[in-house]
Amino acid sequence: MLSMALFVSDTSASCDLDDATIRETVHRTLEQLGPDECYARAAEVFGNRPEVAQRRIQWARERCARAMAPALAGAAA
């Protein structure tokens, strides 16, 4: 779900964002849209522009994995 929030955010995939900015963007997007709307918007992009959606979801997954790793490691401790 976190990567879907980044996927549908207004953040450009060409920006090299730091981890804190990614976490803030995900949090803000989930707060504004909620999980259901994030998934609905992502589905629309995949339906209309699958070639764009594939590249963007890969970007979002990679960035979220990197940005969320410190938070997840701290929660496990």
Rosetta blueprint (number, residue, H / E / L):
1 M L
2 L H
3 S H
4 M H
5 A H
6 L H
7 F H
8 V H
9 S L
10 D L
11 T L
12 S L
13 A L
14 S L
15 C L
16 D L
17 L L
18 D L
19 D H
20 A H
21 T H
22 I H
23 R H
24 E H
25 T H
26 V H
27 H H
28 R H
29 T H
30 L H
31 E H
32 Q H
33 L H
34 G H
35 P H
36 D H
37 E H
38 C H
39 Y H
40 A H
41 R H
42 A H
43 A H
44 E H
45 V H
46 F H
47 G H
48 N H
49 R L
50 P H
51 E H
52 V H
53 A H
54 Q H
55 R H
56 R H
57 I H
58 Q H
59 W H
60 A H
61 R H
62 E H
63 R H
64 C H
65 A H
66 R H
67 A H
68 M H
69 A H
70 P H
71 A H
72 L H
73 A H
74 G H
75 A H
76 A H
77 A L
